[in-house]
Amino acid sequence: MKSESANRFLFLTLTLTLAGFSMKGGKSKSVTKSAKLSVNDKSTKKAGKISGKAAKDPNKPKRPASAFFVFMEEFRVQYKKEHPKNKSVAAVGKAGGDKWKSLSEAEKRPYVDKAEKRKAEYEKNMKAYNKRQAEGPKDDDEVESEKSTSEVNEEEDDDDEGSEDEEEDDDE
């Protein structure tokens, strides 16, 4: 009887431990955190499968930088000249943010104008991109298939040459 109750006790202890309960009755912190993460994490359910996001198109135009980032492009260069030993990205960002906040609207105007020009160019490029997408793929797919066919043919030619050498060796 003791062995049966001992086995039952060990089984329950092991089950509770795996479920995240300590012997004192509370849940361990590490298990509850991982349990919360695994509930929200969809990748654990579909191990090895690609997530629902579509692959990014490398031909799609990049979104334009905002006025602040246009300002930061120039500010980084200036800051590195003034502080050549500084390697901290955070320090440059913090200094740039503080400087941007201190600028007046008139001082920000050139950066806003550059950002608007980039945005207009981006919108033009996006219209052209969307038009190309709507038309569908052109003859590019056929060109790729021709390349692969020629590569296959080259490999077959190489194999044929090797077999001719073997036949010549057999004749001797």
Salt bridges, closest charged atoms under 4 A:
GLU73 OE1 - ARG118 NH2 3.04
GLU74 OE2 - LYS114 NZ 2.68
ASP113 OD1 - ARG109 NH1 3.14
